[in-house]
Amino acid sequence: PDAHVRDEVRGALGIGEAPMVFSAGRLVRKKGFEYLIDAARTLAPSIPSLRIVIAGDGDLRDELAARARDSSGFVVLLGNRSQDDVARLAAAADVVAVPSVHDEAGNVDGLPNFALEALATATPVVATRVGGLPQAIEDGTTGRLVPEQDAAALARALQDLLQDRASARRLGLAARAKVERDFGWARVAERFEAAYDRVSPV
């Protein structure tokens, strides 16, 4: 969390204090970005200044760009950004979305690094209930979980957090604490040590 970064990033994007939802990842089917864009269209009448900002590139860029054009400017596709830029964008957002889905072949993300990075910024996260996301996010405690491929449910959860800033802050701070406790380098080191202990000769 960094108020200076928030102001700097939002200034560069030209959005000021407009409500901002951020997501990032390869533009492929299992990331579920089409549902986030559809959610933006649903939210537009009630939150007309909303901006959905997506960083990344991939096979679906043209398809998603066309979908974004239909959203009347509510969606901005940034293309590839560095890992540092992604962290700054997540810290500058009001809500981060991780709308992962099972693709046509049944592939799904395990636990996207982006989700953990977003949780660490203390920005509240709305994610789908797939793969490893429920291991990192407890619905209503460290974030919000919604069904996959459900743009309406995604829109409702985003709207709740955009409009109830006290709850959003509470979820964000709880998420950051959980990431520091369960996914920080100290915890990773403990897990490595435990793994070595299990396989070392007696």
C-alpha positions, 0 to 999 in steps of 0.5 A: 500500500502506498498513497504516493504510488496510487496518485502517481499511477492514477495520474499517468492513466488519466483517471484521477479518483475514478473507481478503478478495478485492476486485473492482469495476466495473459490474455487467454481463455482461462483468465476469464477476462471476458467476464470482467469486461461484461461485468463492467458493462453491467456496472456502467449505469450505476457507476458511470465513472468506473474504469476497468484496467487490464494488463497483459497480452495474448491470443485473445487480445483482438477479441477482448479489445473488440469487447472492450470497445463495446463497453464505451470506454469503461475498459482499458487494455494496457498490454504487457507491463513489468512485474513492478508496474503490475504491483503498482497498478494493483496498489493504485486500484480500488479493487483487484479482480481475478476472474479465472475460469476453466477453459474449453479443455478444462485447464485452470490456474492453480494459484496465480502469482498475481492473486497473491501479489494483489492480496499483498497490496491490501487492495481488496480482491474479488476472485472466482472459486476455482483452482487454488484461489479458495486456499488463499481467499476466504470469502467475506474475510480476506476477499470475495469469491464468486462462481466462475463464468458469472459476470453478474455475480462478479459485478455484484461483488465488485459493486459491493466493494466499490460502494462499501469502502470500510468493508473493502479496507477491512478485507484488504488489510486481512488479506495482506496479513494472511499473505504475510503469514502464510505465503511470505518468504519465512513461511516458504523457508519453513516448508522447504525445511520440512520437505528436506526433513521428510526425505533426509536419511535417518 
